[in-house]
Amino acid sequence: MSQSRHVPVMLQRCLDMLAPALAEPGAVVVDCTLGLGGHSEALLTRFPEARLVALDRDKEALRLSGERLAPFGDRATLVHAVYDELPDVLARLDVPRVQGVLFDLGVSSMQLDEADRGFAYAQDAPLDMRMDQTTGISAAEVLNTYPPGELVRILRAYGEEKQAKRIVSAVVRERAKEPFAHSARLVELIRDSLPQAAKRTGGNPAKRTFQALRIEVNGELSVLERAIPAAVKALAVGGRIAVLSYHSLEDRLVKQVFAAGAATTAPPGLPVVPERYQPRLKLLTRGAELPTEEEVAENRRAAPARLRGAQRIREDAE
């Protein structure tokens, strides 16, 4: 295992942001994206009175982080679940409200490093990309079976790929000869179908297509659309949420949920705003915070990260 795999992104900043809510004995913090357990381990270490509930849809990640977090005994509860299932998980554990929630929305570095999962475009691997390999359809199935119009929509919406039409027409032509199974063939096809100018910008030309496929295969944005409001709802008054996102689509979603919570819902022109219209959230970041240059130098996976935080300041209106 490479050491770089164990560097959680913006770790110190996340801990500092959640700290005021987690100092009290009996505080519960939820790590919605357990991965290899780097953030969780740091939370349990820094807040010795806190209890952790951690979710991951990847069984292999749960196994590995379970070993890592074993020294903390029953302070850590690990659950195989997708993060939009948070309300059900908390209900099963009989935890009505929590003091802290952390999301790190990056693909787990383990998944990027395990060649056979097909997340990375830098090495040839089966085109799978499922975070939970026990369920759902693979990236290969998406490429081989989706109608061309749907593939173009996915590449544009989730990959922000300007050359979506070119790439898809090449995919459709090639899949008719032989279905896609491995990533190297797709990377090569993307390289061949892009105009020269497009190849010179923004790193590996396959990056945007791989991101789009990953989001589609795992339903990431629709899951996130349900998960962030559910997490805000689970916060006790005074509780805090920190979200690390890695592309503009995720960040925009988080921003919208936080902004709505921090806004008054009063009709305009009221001389005094009644309690039920007052904001539920206070923003803890001005815009999105970025990693420091030093951190990016140490951990290249931190480069695209954007951190947003919010604190619950009152109950929802009945």
C-alpha positions as CSV (number, residue, x, y, z in Angstrom):
1,M,0.0,0.0,0.0
2,S,1.5,3.3,-1.0
3,Q,1.7,5.9,1.8
4,S,0.0,8.5,-0.3
5,R,-3.1,6.5,0.0
6,H,-3.4,7.3,3.7
7,V,-3.3,11.1,3.4
8,P,-6.9,12.3,4.1
9,V,-7.6,15.6,2.3
10,M,-7.8,18.8,4.3
11,L,-7.9,16.7,7.4
12,Q,-6.9,19.4,10.0
13,R,-9.3,21.9,8.6
14,C,-12.2,19.4,8.7
15,L,-11.4,18.5,12.4
16,D,-11.2,22.2,13.3
17,M,-14.5,22.9,11.6
18,L,-16.3,20.1,13.5
19,A,-14.5,20.6,16.8
20,P,-16.8,23.0,18.6
21,A,-19.7,20.5,18.2
22,L,-17.8,17.4,19.2
23,A,-16.2,18.4,22.5
24,E,-19.1,17.3,24.7
25,P,-19.2,13.8,26.1
26,G,-21.6,11.6,24.2
27,A,-21.4,13.6,20.9
28,V,-22.1,11.5,17.8
29,V,-20.2,12.2,14.6
30,V,-21.1,10.5,11.3
31,D,-18.4,9.9,8.6
32,C,-20.6,9.4,5.6
33,T,-17.7,8.3,3.4
34,L,-15.5,6.0,5.5
35,G,-13.1,4.8,2.8
36,L,-9.9,3.6,4.4
37,G,-10.8,5.3,7.7
38,G,-8.3,8.2,7.7
39,H,-10.8,10.9,8.6
40,S,-12.6,8.5,11.1
41,E,-9.4,7.5,12.9
42,A,-8.5,11.2,13.3
43,L,-12.0,12.1,14.6
44,L,-11.9,9.3,17.2
45,T,-8.4,10.3,18.3
46,R,-9.0,14.0,18.5
47,F,-12.4,13.7,20.2
48,P,-12.0,11.0,22.8
49,E,-15.5,11.5,24.2
50,A,-17.2,11.2,20.8
51,R,-18.9,8.2,19.2
52,L,-18.5,7.5,15.5
53,V,-21.0,6.1,13.0
54,A,-19.3,5.5,9.7
55,L,-20.9,4.5,6.3
56,D,-19.5,3.0,3.2
57,R,-21.0,1.2,0.2
58,D,-17.7,-0.6,-0.5
59,K,-17.4,-3.9,1.5
60,E,-13.6,-4.0,1.0
61,A,-13.3,-0.5,2.4
62,L,-15.3,-1.5,5.4
63,R,-13.1,-4.6,6.0
64,L,-9.9,-2.6,5.8
65,S,-11.1,0.4,7.9
66,G,-12.6,-2.1,10.4
67,E,-9.1,-3.3,11.1
68,R,-7.8,0.2,11.4
69,L,-10.5,1.3,13.8
70,A,-10.5,-1.8,15.9
71,P,-8.5,-0.2,18.7
72,F,-11.4,2.2,19.3
73,G,-13.7,-0.7,20.2
74,D,-17.4,0.1,20.5
75,R,-16.9,3.9,20.0
76,A,-16.9,3.1,16.3
77,T,-20.0,1.6,14.5
78,L,-19.3,0.8,10.8
79,V,-22.3,0.3,8.5
80,H,-22.5,-1.0,4.9
81,A,-24.8,1.6,3.4
82,V,-24.9,4.4,0.8
83,Y,-24.9,7.8,2.4
84,D,-28.4,8.7,1.4
85,E,-29.5,5.9,3.7
86,L,-28.3,7.9,6.7
87,P,-31.8,8.5,8.2
88,D,-32.5,4.7,8.2
89,V,-29.1,3.9,9.6
90,L,-29.5,6.4,12.5
91,A,-33.1,5.2,13.2
92,R,-31.8,1.6,13.4
93,L,-29.1,2.7,15.8
94,D,-31.6,4.7,17.8
95,V,-29.6,7.9,17.4
96,P,-32.2,10.7,16.9
97,R,-29.7,13.6,16.4
98,V,-26.0,13.9,15.7
99,Q,-23.5,16.6,16.5
100,G,-21.2,16.3,13.5
101,V,-21.3,15.0,9.9
102,L,-18.4,14.7,7.5
103,F,-18.6,13.9,3.7
104,D,-15.4,13.3,1.7
105,L,-16.9,12.9,-1.8
106,G,-13.7,11.9,-3.6
107,V,-13.4,8.4,-5.0
108,S,-11.6,6.5,-2.3
109,S,-7.9,6.4,-3.0
110,M,-8.1,2.6,-2.5
111,Q,-10.5,2.3,-5.4
112,L,-8.2,4.4,-7.6
113,D,-5.2,2.3,-6.5
114,E,-6.8,-1.1,-7.0
115,A,-6.2,-1.7,-10.7
116,D,-9.0,-4.2,-11.2
117,R,-11.8,-1.8,-10.3
118,G,-11.5,0.3,-13.5
119,F,-11.7,3.7,-11.9
120,A,-8.3,5.0,-13.1
121,Y,-7.6,5.9,-16.7
122,A,-3.8,5.6,-16.1
123,Q,-3.8,1.8,-16.1
124,D,-5.7,-0.8,-18.1
125,A,-8.4,-2.5,-16.1
126,P,-11.9,-3.9,-16.6
127,L,-14.4,-1.1,-17.0
128,D,-16.4,-1.6,-13.8
129,M,-16.3,1.5,-11.6
130,R,-19.0,0.3,-9.1
131,M,-18.2,1.4,-5.6
132,D,-20.3,-1.5,-4.4
133,Q,-19.4,-4.4,-6.6
134,T,-22.3,-6.5,-5.4
135,T,-25.0,-4.4,-7.1
136,G,-25.8,-2.3,-10.1
137,I,-24.5,-2.0,-13.7
138,S,-20.8,-1.5,-14.6
139,A,-19.3,1.2,-16.7
140,A,-18.8,-1.3,-19.6
141,E,-22.6,-2.0,-19.6
142,V,-23.3,1.8,-19.7
143,L,-20.9,2.2,-22.7
144,N,-22.2,-0.8,-24.5
145,T,-26.0,-0.5,-24.0
146,Y,-27.0,3.2,-23.5
147,P,-28.5,4.9,-26.6
148,P,-26.1,7.5,-28.1
149,G,-28.2,10.5,-27.0
150,E,-28.2,9.3,-23.4
151,L,-24.4,8.9,-23.5
152,V,-23.9,12.4,-24.8
153,R,-26.2,13.7,-22.0
154,I,-24.1,11.9,-19.4
155,L,-20.7,13.1,-20.7
156,R,-22.0,16.7,-20.9
157,A,-23.8,16.8,-17.6
158,Y,-21.4,14.8,-15.4
159,G,-18.1,15.2,-17.2
160,E,-18.6,18.7,-18.5
161,E,-17.1,17.3,-21.7
162,K,-17.4,19.7,-24.6
163,Q,-16.5,17.0,-27.2
164,A,-19.2,14.6,-26.0
165,K,-20.7,14.1,-29.4
166,R,-17.4,13.2,-31.0
167,I,-16.5,10.7,-28.3
168,V,-19.9,9.1,-28.3
169,S,-20.1,8.6,-32.1
170,A,-16.7,6.9,-31.9
171,V,-17.9,4.7,-29.0
172,V,-21.0,3.7,-30.9
173,R,-19.0,2.9,-34.0
174,E,-16.5,0.8,-32.0
175,R,-19.0,-1.0,-29.7
176,A,-20.8,-2.3,-32.8
177,K,-17.5,-4.1,-33.8
178,E,-16.8,-5.3,-30.3
179,P,-18.2,-4.4,-26.9
180,F,-16.0,-2.4,-24.5
181,A,-14.5,-4.4,-21.6
182,H,-11.3,-2.6,-20.6
183,S,-10.3,1.0,-19.9
184,A,-7.2,1.2,-22.1
185,R,-9.3,0.8,-25.3
186,L,-11.6,3.6,-24.1
187,V,-8.7,5.9,-23.3
188,E,-7.2,5.3,-26.7
189,L,-10.5,6.0,-28.5
190,I,-11.0,9.3,-26.6
191,R,-7.5,10.4,-27.5
192,D,-8.1,9.5,-31.2
193,S,-11.5,11.3,-31.4
194,L,-10.5,14.6,-29.8
195,P,-9.2,17.5,-31.9
196,Q,-5.6,18.6,-31.2
197,A,-6.5,21.7,-29.3
198,A,-8.8,19.8,-26.9
199,K,-5.9,17.4,-26.0
200,R,-3.7,20.2,-24.8
201,T,-5.9,21.4,-21.9
202,G,-6.6,20.0,-18.5
203,G,-4.6,16.8,-18.0
204,N,-5.6,13.4,-19.3
205,P,-8.2,13.8,-22.1
206,A,-10.1,10.7,-20.7
207,K,-10.5,12.3,-17.3
208,R,-13.9,13.9,-17.9
209,T,-15.4,10.8,-19.6
210,F,-14.3,8.6,-16.7
211,Q,-15.7,11.0,-14.2
212,A,-19.0,11.0,-16.1
213,L,-19.2,7.2,-16.2
214,R,-18.4,6.9,-12.5
215,I,-21.1,9.3,-11.5
216,E,-23.7,7.5,-13.7
217,V,-22.7,4.0,-12.6
218,N,-22.9,4.9,-8.9
219,G,-25.8,7.4,-9.1
220,E,-23.6,9.8,-7.2
221,L,-25.4,13.1,-7.9
222,S,-28.9,11.8,-7.2
223,V,-27.6,10.1,-4.0
224,L,-25.9,13.3,-3.0
225,E,-29.1,15.3,-3.7
226,R,-30.9,13.2,-1.1
227,A,-28.0,12.8,1.3
228,I,-27.0,16.4,2.1
229,P,-30.5,17.6,3.1
230,A,-30.9,14.4,5.1
231,A,-27.6,15.0,6.9
232,V,-28.6,18.6,7.7
233,K,-31.9,17.3,9.1
234,A,-30.0,14.8,11.3
235,L,-28.0,17.6,13.0
236,A,-28.9,18.7,16.5
237,V,-28.9,22.5,17.1
238,G,-25.3,23.5,17.4
239,G,-24.3,20.5,15.2
240,R,-21.9,21.0,12.3
241,I,-21.5,19.5,8.9
242,A,-18.3,19.6,6.7
243,V,-18.4,18.5,3.0
244,L,-15.4,18.0,0.8
245,S,-16.3,17.9,-2.9
246,Y,-14.0,17.4,-5.9
247,H,-15.9,18.7,-8.9
248,S,-18.2,21.6,-9.6
249,L,-21.4,19.6,-9.9
250,E,-21.0,18.2,-6.3
251,D,-19.9,21.6,-5.0
252,R,-22.8,23.4,-6.6
253,L,-25.3,20.9,-5.0
254,V,-23.8,21.4,-1.5
255,K,-23.7,25.1,-1.9
256,Q,-27.4,25.2,-2.9
257,V,-28.5,23.1,0.1
258,F,-26.4,25.2,2.6
259,A,-27.5,28.5,1.0
260,A,-31.2,27.6,1.2
261,G,-30.7,26.6,4.9
262,A,-28.9,29.9,5.7
263,A,-31.6,32.1,4.0
264,T,-34.7,33.5,5.6
265,T,-37.9,32.1,4.1
266,A,-40.0,35.1,5.1
267,P,-42.1,36.8,2.5
268,P,-40.5,40.1,1.6
269,G,-41.5,43.2,3.5
270,L,-42.2,41.8,6.9
271,P,-41.1,44.4,9.6
272,V,-40.2,41.5,12.0
273,V,-39.3,38.1,10.7
274,P,-41.1,35.4,12.8
275,E,-39.1,32.5,14.2
276,R,-40.5,30.0,11.7
277,Y,-38.9,31.9,8.8
278,Q,-35.5,32.4,10.4
279,P,-32.5,30.6,8.8
280,R,-31.8,27.1,10.1
281,L,-28.1,27.1,9.2
282,K,-25.1,29.4,9.6
283,L,-22.4,29.1,6.9
284,L,-18.9,28.3,8.3
285,T,-17.0,29.0,5.1
286,R,-17.0,32.0,2.8
287,G,-17.6,30.4,-0.5
288,A,-15.6,27.1,-0.7
289,E,-12.3,26.7,1.0
290,L,-9.4,25.3,-1.0
291,P,-6.4,23.2,0.1
292,T,-3.1,24.9,0.8
293,E,-0.3,24.9,-1.8
294,E,1.7,22.8,0.6
295,E,-1.0,20.2,0.9
296,V,-1.4,19.9,-2.8
297,A,2.3,19.5,-3.2
298,E,2.2,16.6,-0.7
299,N,-1.0,15.0,-1.9
300,R,-1.9,15.7,-5.5
301,R,-5.4,14.2,-4.9
302,A,-6.2,17.2,-2.8
303,A,-5.9,19.6,-5.7
304,P,-9.5,19.8,-6.8
305,A,-11.0,19.7,-3.3
306,R,-13.5,22.3,-2.1
307,L,-14.6,22.4,1.5
308,R,-17.9,23.9,2.7
309,G,-19.2,23.8,6.3
310,A,-22.4,24.8,8.1
311,Q,-23.8,24.8,11.6
312,R,-27.4,24.2,12.6
313,I,-28.6,27.2,14.6
314,R,-32.3,26.4,15.1
315,E,-34.9,23.6,14.6
316,D,-36.9,23.2,11.4
317,A,-40.2,25.0,11.5
318,E,-43.0,22.7,12.3
